[in-house]
Amino acid sequence: MIKPEDLKIGDLVRTNRDCAFPKGTMCVVTDINPIKFFKDKKGVVSLSAINDDDDGPWGAWGCNIEGIPLTPELLGKNNFKEEQHQKEGTSEWYDFYHYDLGINIVYEVEENKFAAYLDGKKLREIKYVHELQHILWALGLNAELKV
């Protein structure tokens, strides 16, 4: 579950249960309303399905959406190129670089975690596609990612 106040319009998310869309549908956020009347529902988010001919957007409770996990495959799909692969003892990591954006994403295999770097400085750890989008937006870069 993602709190609506942690989202931005244009974020990529997926449904975690059947709601306006079937469970697992990848969607783009089109509007956010963190209403507090139904505290257990965590607000309402308007979503449009990606690669769908549906005439949405449709509303979904915040408790019905989750982040799309970042993966090395998704990085590759978005022009991040594997620059390095290191394996030392039980540690293994990959360094993905986007030549147009100038950003590195380091993936630590053992802990299954990612971190974004700019000019060799760690910006923050990330787990989900929408968190990478937020970093790109903050840097004034194109955050339209393919999933």
N, C-alpha and C positions, 0 to 999 in steps of 0.2 A: 504494500500500500504506500502511496505517495500522498503527502498532504498537498492539497491544491495550492497553498501559498508557496510551496517549493517548486512550482511549475511556471513555465512561461508559454505564451501562445507560440505554437510552432514546435514544441517539444514532441519527441517521439516516445510513445509508451505502448503498453499492451494491456489487454483486459486479463484479469486473474480469475474471473468466473463469468458465467453467462450473464449478460446484462443487455444493453442495447445491441451488443455484438456478441458473437460466440467467444467463449474463453480462448485466450491466446491470440485474438485479433490484434494486429499491429495498427496503431492509430496515431494521428497527429492531433494535438490539442488545439482547439479553435477558440475556446473561451473558458474562463475560470471564474467560479463564484464560490468563495470559501464561506458559504452560509453556515451559521452556527446553530440553526434551529434543531437539527438532527445531529447531535454531537457524535453519535456512533457511526454516522455515514461519512464524516470528514469532508463535507462540501460537495459541490457539483462541478464536473468538468465536462465541457462539450467536446466531443471527439468526432473525427471523420476517419473512416477506415482507409488505410493505405492500399492502393491497388484494388479498389473496390468500386463498383458502379453504383453503390448505394447513394441515395440522395441526401444523406446526413448533412449537417452534423446532428448527433444525438447526444443527449445528456447521460452521464454515468456518475454514480456516486464515487467520491474519491477512494472509498474502501474497495472499489471494484477495479482499480487500475494499479499497475506496477511498472517499474522500470524495465527496459529491455537490456539484459546483461550485455556488457561490452565483451567482445571476443576478438581474437586475432583475425578471424575470418571477416568480421565486420570492418576492422581497420583496413584490411586489404581491399575490401569492396569500395572503400572511400579514399583510395590512393595513398594510404600509409604504406611505405615500403619497409620490409625487414632489413635493417642495417646491420644488426649484430645478433648473434645468438651465443650466449656464454653458458657454460656448465662447469661449475667448480664444486666438487663434493656433492652435497645434497641440494645446492643452490643451482637453479637454472633460470635464466631470464632472456627475454627478447627485447630489442630496441627497435621500434617502428618510427619512421620519420616521414613527414609530409613535406616534400620539397617546396610546394607552393605556399604552404602556411608557415613553415619554419618551426613546427612543433614536433616534439618527440613524445611518444607514449611508450613507457617501459612496462612490460608485463612480467611479473614474477610468478613462475609456473607453480612452485610448491605452495604458495599462499593464495594462488589464483587472484592476484590483485594487480591493478593498473595504476599508473601515476602519470600525470601530464607534466612535461617540462618545456620551458621556453629558454633558449640560450643557456642550457645547462642548469637552470634553476628550477627546482621542483615547485610547480604551482599548487597541486593538490592531488590526493588520491581520488580515483574515480572507479565506480562499479558499473554505471549505466550509461547508455547512449545519451540520454538527456543531460547528464552531467558534463559530458564532453561538449555537447551543444552549448551549454552555458559558458564554458571556458572560451569557445570560439566566438560567441557573441560578445563576451566581455573584452576580447581582443579586437573587436571590430571586423571579424572574419566571417566568411560564409559558413553557416551552421546547418545547411541543408544536407543531411546525411542520408545515405541509402542503407536500408535494412533488408 
